[in-house]
Amino acid sequence: MTLMEPATVLSISVGAILVGVTGVAIYMSFGPPSKELDDPFEDHED
């Protein structure tokens, strides 16, 4: 059994975290939780 290089493991881990955070951000922005978001520019129309 051969183990991966530490740099490869770190790169894959950082990439997986980045993809996960991006996915959660897109879900929060455009998914069902977006209904609770507030638009500050709409609240202060003059």
C-alpha positions, 0 to 999 in steps of 0.5 A: 500500500502506498501513501499519498504525498502530504502536499497532495493530501493538503491540496485535495483537502483545501480544494474540497473545503473550497468547493464545500464553502462555495456550495453552501454560499450558493445554496444560501444565496439562491436556495430556500434560505434566501427568502429570509435575506433582507435587501437594505436598498429596498428598505431605504428607498427615498 
